[in-house]
Amino acid sequence: MNAKRCALFCVVGIFTTAASAGVAPTGPFTGSLFEGWNDKGGVAASFSMFGDGSSITSNGGGAALLATPSWSFFTLISAYEGGVMMGDTGGGGYTFNFASPLSAFGAYFGTNSNLAGGTAEIYNPAGALLGSFPVQAPEGDWAWDGWATTGGDSIGSVKIIPANAFGGFVMNDAATGNPIPAPGAIALAMGGACLALRRRR
């Protein structure tokens, strides 16, 4: 492959990545970022997460989030892993706000209310809605829900909206995510691929 074709290959590769923006559900994974809430406790409007400046905030703005080992309402639910889980007391759900854009995010969700499920709204860092997806959140139990970009975009926040009439009581635990590689790292990888192709001539 000559230098011109190699350059074209690299440009096309970058363009293709940028042209297929979107987000889709993904199965369980363990990302480089993890939050089990095990160092959190009490009630607040927001809590830090991932240790990188990310946070979880109450959709209602008030002190409605609760970090607790277990919680009884219509049914009992206890932490999925470790000793603490995160939920809200009726503030309309909560939003995960990421300090750095993510390529994937997921967590285990459950509820102690009388109606399972909810909705996840996935936004890019600029605040544009990428997609809206159901959240399982079974009664008194846990289920995985996760989402990954399909190329060209990134996840800036995830808003969880409970399905029940009480406007809260959807818990999460074992939240995990993968950051988007820095642009320089992507360019370096593409450059390395081009160099490898040229050397194989």
Residue pairs with C-beta under 8 A, 6 or more apart in sequence:
1 9
1 197
1 198
1 201
3 198
6 194
6 197
6 198
7 194
9 193
9 194
9 197
10 190
10 191
10 193
10 194
13 190
13 193
14 186
14 187
14 190
16 151
17 151
17 152
17 186
18 151
18 152
19 151
19 152
20 150
20 151
20 152
21 130
21 149
21 150
21 151
21 152
21 153
22 130
22 131
22 149
22 150
22 151
22 152
22 153
23 122
23 130
23 131
23 147
23 148
23 149
23 150
23 153
23 155
24 131
24 147
24 148
24 150
25 133
25 145
25 146
25 147
25 148
26 104
26 106
26 146
26 147
26 148
27 144
27 146
28 106
28 144
28 146
29 104
29 106
29 146
29 176
29 178
30 176
31 104
31 105
31 106
31 176
31 177
31 178
32 177
32 178
32 179
33 50
33 52
33 54
33 102
33 176
33 177
33 178
33 179
34 50
34 174
34 175
34 176
35 49
35 50
35 174
35 175
35 176
36 81
36 82
36 84
36 173
36 174
36 175
37 47
37 49
37 67
37 79
37 82
37 84
37 85
37 86
37 173
38 82
38 83
38 84
39 84
40 47
40 67
40 84
40 86
41 67
41 68
41 84
42 66
42 67
43 63
43 64
43 65
43 66
43 89
44 63
44 65
45 57
45 58
45 61
45 62
45 63
45 64
45 65
46 55
46 56
46 57
46 58
46 65
47 55
47 56
47 65
47 67
47 86
48 54
48 55
49 55
49 56
49 96
49 175
50 98
50 99
50 177
52 99
52 100
53 99
54 96
54 97
54 98
54 99
54 100
55 96
55 97
56 65
56 86
56 94
56 95
56 96
56 97
57 65
57 94
57 95
57 97
58 64
58 65
58 88
58 91
58 92
58 93
58 94
59 88
59 91
59 92
59 93
59 94
59 95
59 159
59 161
60 90
60 91
60 92
60 167
61 91
62 91
64 88
64 89
64 90
64 91
64 92
64 94
64 168
65 86
65 87
65 88
65 89
65 91
65 94
66 86
66 87
66 88
66 89
67 84
67 85
67 86
68 84
68 85
68 87
69 78
69 79
69 83
69 84
69 85
70 76
70 77
70 78
70 79
70 85
71 77
71 78
71 85
71 87
71 112
71 169
71 171
72 112
73 112
73 113
73 169
74 112
74 113
74 114
74 139
75 112
75 139
75 140
76 112
76 140
77 85
77 110
77 111
77 112
77 140
77 141
77 142
77 171
78 85
79 85
79 173
80 108
80 110
80 142
80 173
80 174
81 108
81 173
81 174
82 173
84 173
85 171
85 172
85 173
86 94
86 171
86 172
86 173
87 112
87 168
87 169
87 170
87 171
87 172
88 94
88 162
88 168
88 169
88 170
89 168
89 169
90 166
90 167
90 168
90 169
91 167
91 168
92 161
92 162
92 167
92 168
93 118
93 159
93 160
93 161
93 162
93 167
93 168
93 170
94 159
94 160
95 157
95 158
95 159
95 160
96 105
96 157
96 158
96 159
96 160
96 175
97 156
97 157
98 105
98 125
98 155
98 156
98 157
98 177
100 179
100 180
101 124
101 125
101 154
101 155
101 156
101 179
101 180
102 149
102 154
102 155
102 156
102 177
102 178
102 179
102 180
103 148
103 149
103 154
103 155
103 178
103 179
103 180
103 181
104 146
104 147
104 148
104 149
104 155
104 177
104 178
105 146
105 147
105 148
105 155
105 158
105 175
105 176
105 177
105 178
106 144
106 145
106 146
106 147
106 175
106 176
106 177
107 144
107 145
107 146
107 172
107 173
107 174
107 175
107 176
108 142
108 143
108 144
108 145
108 172
108 173
108 174
109 118
109 135
109 136
109 137
109 142
109 143
109 144
109 145
109 160
109 170
109 171
109 172
110 137
110 138
110 139
110 140
110 141
110 142
110 143
110 170
110 171
110 173
111 117
111 118
111 137
111 138
111 139
111 140
111 162
111 164
111 169
111 170
111 171
112 139
112 140
112 169
112 171
113 139
113 162
113 164
113 166
113 168
113 169
113 170
114 139
114 164
115 139
115 163
115 164
115 165
116 136
116 137
116 138
116 139
116 163
117 134
117 135
117 136
117 137
117 138
117 163
118 134
118 135
118 137
118 160
118 161
118 162
118 163
118 170
119 132
119 133
119 134
119 135
119 160
119 161
119 163
120 132
120 133
120 134
120 135
120 145
120 147
120 158
120 159
120 160
120 161
121 129
121 131
121 132
121 158
121 159
121 161
122 129
122 130
122 131
122 132
122 133
122 147
122 155
122 157
122 158
123 129
123 130
123 155
123 156
123 157
123 158
123 159
124 130
124 153
124 154
124 155
124 156
125 154
125 156
125 157
126 156
127 156
127 157
130 149
130 153
130 155
131 147
133 145
133 147
134 145
135 145
135 160
135 170
136 143
136 144
136 145
137 143
137 145
137 162
137 163
137 170
137 171
142 173
147 155
147 158
149 155
149 180
154 180
155 177
160 170
160 172
162 168
162 169
162 170
164 170
181 189
